Amino acid sequence: MTPFLAASALLLAVTFGYIALCAASPFGNCRKCNGLGFALTTDRKGKPKRGKTCRRCKGHGIRIRVGRHLFNIAARLHRDGTR
C-alpha cells in the first residue's frame, strides 16, 4: 500500500467518522464552561462555587458542532432554493 493511498484512506475514515458523530450527536459540550453552563469560581476557603452564567452557551452547557452547523446551512439553502 502506497503512503498516498494509506493517507487518503485515513483521511476518508476520519471524515466519515466525524460525519457519523455529527449525525448521532449534533451537540457537544461548550468549550468555555466545559458543559456546566456557568463558570466555576472559588470562595476564600478554596471551595468551588457557581459563578456567572456562560455567555457563549447562554447557560445551556451545549454548543452545536461545526459539521452539524454546516449541514444545517446547506439543508436550509437547498430547501429555500427548491421551493
N, C-alpha and C positions, 0 to 999 in steps of 0.2 A: 504494500500500500504506500503510495507516494505521500510525502508530507502535505502537499496541497490538498489531496483528497481527504486525508485524515483531518486537516484543519477545517475544511469545508463541512465535513460530516459532523464535527464537533460543534461548529457554529450553527448548523441546522438543528442539532439536538437541543442546544441551549435556547434557540429561538422558539422552537415548538414547545419546550418546557415552560418558557415564560408565557406563551400564549395560553397554555393549559392552566397555568397558575392564575392568570387574569380572568379566565372564564370561570374557574372554580371559586376563586376568592377575589372579587373585584376591589375589595378594600383592604388596606394594610394599616398598621399602627402609625400614628402621627410621629414624625421624626423629632419634633421639638419636645413633646411631652412624653414620648415613649408609650403612647396609648393610654395614659392616665386621664387626660383631659384637663389637667392642671399642672402647674409647676410645683415641685417639691421644695420646700424651704425647711430650715431647721430653726428651732427656738434656741434660747440661750443655753439650755441644758443639752442640746445636741439631738433632741428627739425630732423625727421628721414631722412636718406639719404641712397641711394643704395650703398652697399658695394661690396665686391668681389663676383664673381660667385661661386656658391656652387660646391665644388669638388666632393661631393658624388653623386649628380644627374646630374652633368655637366651643370647646368643652366636650366634644363627642369622642375624641381619642382616636378617630379613624380618618384616613385620607383615601382618596381614590388613586389607584395605581396608574402610572403613566400609560401603560399599554391599554388599559381599560378606557382611559380618558381619550386616547387617540381613536379607539374603536367607536366610542360614543360619538365623536365628532364626525367620523366617516359615515356612520349609520345615519346620523341626522342629516348630513349633506346629501346622501343618497335618497333618503325619504323625502326631503324637500324638493329634490330635483326630479323625482318621478311622480309628483302629484299633478 
